[in-house]
Amino acid sequence: MADSKRTLIPGAGPLAKVSGPVVFLLVLGLFGAGVLVRGTVGAALLCLLALGVAGLLATTWRFLTPGARGLRLLVLAVLVLVTWSVLGT
């Protein structure tokens, strides 16, 4: 397990060169636009965000503790519910 955790050291992964603030602003922008636009377009934006979150969760699943897994699944579930509610209005 020590070797698998070593891949999570900053600077060692494929997303290491992506700036944290840029990712935060991108996620905030997608979420905000999805909620404000509503309808099919808003739901599509939120769905894109949910797919990204699900992909990151699937990639990091084996490295996460059970508590961290549960919290991330909760965040994903809330995002899916928000997406569903945006689509319904």
N, C-alpha and C positions, 0 to 999 in steps of 0.2 A: 504494500500500500504506500510505502514511502516514495517509491518511484512515480506512482501515479499522481501523488500530490505535487511532486516537483514540476509537473507540467503547468500548474496553476500559478507559478511564480511570475510576477509581473515582468513582461518583456519576453516571455518564452512562448506565448501562444499566437495563433493566427490573427487575433484581434488586438494584439499588443500595441500596434501603431495607431489605433483608433483613439482619438481624444475623448476622454470621459465627458467633459462639458458638451462636446458636439453630439455625442450619443444622447445625453440627457435632453438637450434642446430638440433633437429629432423626435424622441419619444414624446416629449411634452407637446410638440407641434402636431404630431400625428393624432395624439389623444384629443387635444383641444379642437383640432379641425374636425375630427370625427364626431365629437359631441355637439359642436356648434352647427355643422352642416346638416346632420341628421339624415334620415332616409337611406336610400341604397348607397349613395356615395359615402356618407358618414360611416355606415356599417362596413363598407369595403375598406376604408382606412383603418378602422378599429380591428377588422379581421386581419389585415396585413400586420398590424402591431401584435395581435394575439399569436399569429403564426411565428413571428420572430421570437416572442417570449417562449413559446412551446419548443422551438428549435434550440434555443439556448438551454432550456430546462432539460431537454433530451440529451444534449451534448454533455452537460455537467452533472447529470443525475448520479452517476457512480461516485462522484467526489463529494457529494453533499451528505450532511448528517440527516437523520430522519426528521428532525425538527425543521431544518432548512428546506427539505423537500416539501413538507406540509405547508409551510408558509408560501413557497413559490407556487404550489398548486392552488392555494387559496387566492393568490394574486391573479393567476391565470383564470380561475373560475369567475372572479369578480369582473375581469375584463371581458369574458365571454358574455356574462349577464348584461353588462353595459352595452355591448355590441348588439345583443338581442333587443334590448329596450330601445336603442337608437333606430333599429330597423323597423320596430313596430309603430313608431310615431311618424 
